[in-house]
């Protein structure tokens, strides 16, 4: 069993930056892809990025060029660097371990963390 916990959320002005961390416990995630999703009230959970075991990543178009995913396998942690933040990036951000299937589909993931709130003010 793996437990994931997100951290690093907060309030930032538009144009600012934040770094989210997703730290795993219970077992190593070094060989697993990890996805980041975000959700706002009343909406479906939205795919943001998937970070593969080798550090490669896939991004949704809305964040390409602004968000960067990385991982530190020694710390069993995956990061999401968010730059040039916009008010529409405001959401609760979740990380989860990829278990197979379509990468942007939330059903392809398991071991979801509790989420971290990111609020971008205009």
C-alpha positions as CSV (number, residue, x, y, z in Angstrom):
1,X,0.0,0.0,0.0
2,X,1.2,3.5,-0.9
3,X,0.2,6.7,0.8
4,X,0.7,10.0,-1.0
5,X,0.6,13.5,0.5
6,X,0.7,16.7,-1.4
7,X,2.2,19.9,0.1
8,X,3.3,23.3,-1.0
9,X,-0.1,24.8,-2.0
10,X,-1.1,28.3,-1.0
11,X,-2.1,31.7,-2.1
12,X,-0.2,33.5,-4.8
13,X,-0.7,36.5,-7.1
14,X,-1.2,36.0,-10.8
15,X,2.2,35.7,-12.5
16,X,3.7,34.1,-9.4
17,X,5.1,30.6,-8.8
18,X,4.6,27.7,-6.5
19,X,6.1,24.3,-6.1
20,X,3.9,21.3,-5.1
21,X,5.4,18.2,-3.7
22,X,3.9,14.7,-3.7
23,X,5.7,12.5,-1.1
24,X,5.0,8.8,-1.0
25,X,5.3,6.4,2.0
26,X,4.7,2.7,2.3
27,X,6.8,1.7,-0.7
28,X,8.9,3.2,-3.4
29,X,7.3,4.9,-6.4
30,X,10.6,5.2,-8.3
31,X,9.4,2.8,-11.1
32,X,5.8,4.3,-11.3
33,X,4.4,7.1,-13.3
34,X,2.7,9.7,-11.1
35,X,-0.1,12.0,-12.3
36,X,-1.1,15.4,-11.1
37,X,-4.8,16.4,-11.4
38,X,-6.7,19.4,-10.3
39,X,-10.3,20.0,-9.4
40,X,-12.6,23.0,-8.8
41,X,-16.0,22.8,-7.1
42,X,-18.7,21.2,-9.2
43,X,-16.3,20.1,-11.9
44,X,-14.6,16.8,-12.9
45,X,-11.0,16.2,-11.8
46,X,-8.8,17.5,-14.6
47,X,-5.5,16.0,-15.8
48,X,-2.5,18.3,-15.5
49,X,0.6,16.2,-16.1
50,X,2.0,12.7,-15.8
51,X,5.6,12.2,-14.8
52,X,7.1,9.0,-15.9
53,X,9.6,6.8,-14.1
54,X,12.5,8.3,-16.2
55,X,11.5,11.9,-15.6
56,X,9.7,12.4,-18.9
57,X,6.3,14.0,-18.7
58,X,3.1,14.7,-20.6
59,X,1.2,18.0,-20.0
60,X,-2.3,19.2,-20.7
61,X,-2.1,22.1,-23.2
62,X,-3.4,24.6,-20.7
63,X,-0.2,24.3,-18.6
64,X,2.5,23.6,-21.3
65,X,5.4,26.0,-21.0
66,X,4.3,27.1,-17.5
67,X,4.3,23.9,-15.4
68,X,7.2,21.4,-15.1
69,X,7.1,18.1,-13.4
70,X,10.2,16.4,-11.9
71,X,11.0,13.7,-9.4
72,X,13.6,12.8,-6.8
73,X,13.5,9.1,-6.4
74,X,15.9,9.2,-3.4
75,X,13.2,11.2,-1.6
76,X,10.3,9.2,-3.0
77,X,8.9,12.5,-4.1
78,X,7.4,14.0,-7.3
79,X,7.3,17.8,-7.8
80,X,5.1,20.1,-9.8
81,X,6.7,23.5,-10.5
82,X,4.1,26.0,-11.5
83,X,5.2,29.3,-13.0
84,X,3.3,32.2,-14.6
85,X,0.2,31.2,-12.6
86,X,-3.2,32.4,-13.7
87,X,-6.4,32.8,-11.7
88,X,-7.9,29.9,-13.7
89,X,-5.2,27.6,-12.2
90,X,-7.0,28.0,-8.9
91,X,-8.0,24.5,-7.8
92,X,-7.2,21.6,-5.4
93,X,-4.3,19.7,-6.8
94,X,-4.0,15.9,-6.3
95,X,-1.3,13.4,-7.1
96,X,-1.8,9.7,-7.7
97,X,0.1,6.7,-9.0
98,X,-0.6,5.5,-12.5
99,X,-1.8,1.9,-12.7
100,X,-2.5,1.6,-16.4
101,X,-4.9,2.8,-19.1
102,X,-5.3,6.2,-20.7
103,X,-2.9,8.6,-19.1
104,X,-5.2,11.6,-18.9
105,X,-8.1,9.5,-17.4
106,X,-8.4,9.8,-13.6
107,X,-9.6,6.2,-13.5
108,X,-6.1,5.1,-14.6
109,X,-4.7,6.2,-11.2
110,X,-4.8,4.9,-7.6
111,X,-3.6,5.9,-4.2
112,X,-4.8,9.5,-4.4
113,X,-3.4,12.0,-1.9
114,X,-5.8,14.3,0.0
115,X,-5.0,17.3,-2.2
116,X,-3.4,20.7,-1.8
117,X,-5.3,24.0,-2.4
118,X,-3.7,26.5,-4.8
119,X,-5.3,29.9,-5.1
120,X,-4.2,32.5,-7.6
121,X,-5.5,36.0,-7.1
122,X,-5.8,38.5,-9.9
